[in-house]
Amino acid sequence: MVHKNIILENNKAWRITDGMNVVRLLKLIRKYLTLQYKAIANTVIREYNSRTHQKIWIMVYYGIRGNDMGSAATGFVKNNKKVTWKEFARMLAVLAVPIAMQNLLATTASMVDTIMIGSEGEIAVAAVGVCAQIGSLLFSTYWGFVSCSLLFMSQYWGAKDPEGMNKAFGLAIMCAGIFGIAFAVVTVVAPGWILGIYTDKVEIIALAKPYMRIVGWSYPLQVFAAIITALLKSTERVKVPLVCSIISLLLNFCINFVLIYGRFGAPKMGVAGAAIGTLVSGIVNIALLILYLAKSSHEIKFSARKAFDIDMGFVKSYASKAFPIVCNEILYGVGQMIINVVMGHQSDSAIAAMAAFRVCEGFVYAFFGGLANASSVAVGNEVGAGNLDRGLSYAKRAALVCPAITFTIVLITMLLHNPLFGLFGLGAEAMMYTKYMLIIYLFFGAVRTCCYIQNECFRAGGEAIVGTVMEISGLMLFSVPATWVAGMVLKLPFLAVFSFVYTDEVLRFVILTPYLLKGRWIKPMTGPGRAALDEFRGRMKRNKHRAR
């Protein structure tokens, strides 16, 4: 017999053995635990059967040996029933819809700048579009830390571990903040240099420089707001970021109306006026989020002392997951930058069409990104709580629903092409381009979103490498070289160049889908999750043998 010591909260020590009767053990634990966990112990005793002996014992021991009562109690009651469509729909309503609405508002803010500046002509639209591409590169650099923080915080939320959540939040703020500040310095001090990388059109650079100098100040605020929003999403407080986004969007619209067109005695500032609207709305958004964090009475509270108290053990654990994710996002951003450089050397009409298309693509992302974020939170919560089968079930259903939603949205956009793209003030040639771009995206967009949501679920489950390797390999070995050769070497027509942008998605889909179904990406970081892992993997192997 292997003996183990457990320490209960009244400091009494109990010596238990691997063969000890589980019911007796739980009765002892129930006697000395707080009332909150007595009910949980009662439930386990009532539902106990001999086949669950080893699983329950492992969870009890793992959680209590480190005095982690929350992890132990969470591990007592296991729910490995597969997620029903009704439960999935409820998750969509509670998490995905508010997150999608917030993403939609963020896209609308970008669209507001592009549409309201449309009266200034195609060159102005192209200028704002090029600046948006620089913002997308920033997004790629800090989103890795946001994704990693979602991975940790959603699992810690499932295990009800507030200290772990604060540590993950603090590290994300410190790491991502460096990139936000660096981008702000470059874009404010040398906007002409960075714009020159994206396009060689002198007129576009001249209009974009004042916009870039002003918007650059908002980049650190954008980073901090994204990480605070990730904290709120992981704890299922999705309505707060939505309300903040609505307020900032309305403010952005009002400031744009006044400063772009020179209303109510204000100077007519054009592109620069749109930049001021973006900056002021960003300040208000982050101020509202910080105010909520300071005043919130939620069970998971922000603690600056815990968040910024450096724990090297946790830093190593965080870095092991964050490094591949951050590399993924940065390299993806670099790959997209190269593609955007190719697009920036096309005709003025093509650049304007690309800017308008990116805005509409953002609408598509708002919906599938909302579903992806919600699914990653749901998967992370279930994996962190030890309900690994349910985590896998959520991922499967999300990977099925997401492409269908994307296909439907793109199809509707195609049917409404003329009234929608007519808002951007595009010429006849640019309108023709956008029509055929949507036809190409109808197929590739559905495949792309499936790959995206699979990668998000992998990260939430604790796997940070496979999705990274596949995404970066496909982008750098297929899409980027093909687009560069088509646009810069062969000088093919614009639509032919555009068709090569998403060529890697089909290969990723073929490889990642079987990996998702096998569940090998589930690698928990919490006590209850790790305790349930061996049984989960054994069950997956047995199911595989039965299928044969």
Secondary structure, DSSP 8 states (H G I E B T S, - for coil): --EEEEE-TTS-EEEEETTS-HHHHHHHHHHHS-HHHHHHHHHHHHH--GGGHHHHHHHHHHHHHTT-HHHHHHHHS-------HHHHHHHIIIIIHHHHHHHHHHHHHHHHHHHHTGGG-HHHHHHHHHHHHHHHHHHHHHHHHHHHHHHHHHHHHHTT-HHHHHHHHHHHHHHHHHHHHHHHHHHHH-HHHHHHHH---HHHHHHHHHHHHHHGGGHHHHHHHHHHHHHHHHTT--HHHHHHHHHHHHHHHHHHHHHHHT-TT----THHHHHHHHHHHHHHHHHHHHHHHHH---SS---HHHHTS--HHHHHHHHHHHHHHHHHHHHHHHHHHHHHHHHHTS-HHHHHHHHHHHHHHHHHHHHHHHHHHHHHHHHHHHHHHT-HHHHHHHHHHHHHHHHHHHHHHHHHHHHTHHHHHGGGT--HHHHHHHHHHHHHHHHHHHHHHHHHHHHHHHHHTT--SHHHHHHHHHIIIIIHHHHHIIIIIS---HHHHHTTTTTTHHHHHHHHHHHHHHTTT----SHHHHHHHHHHHHHHHHHHHHH-
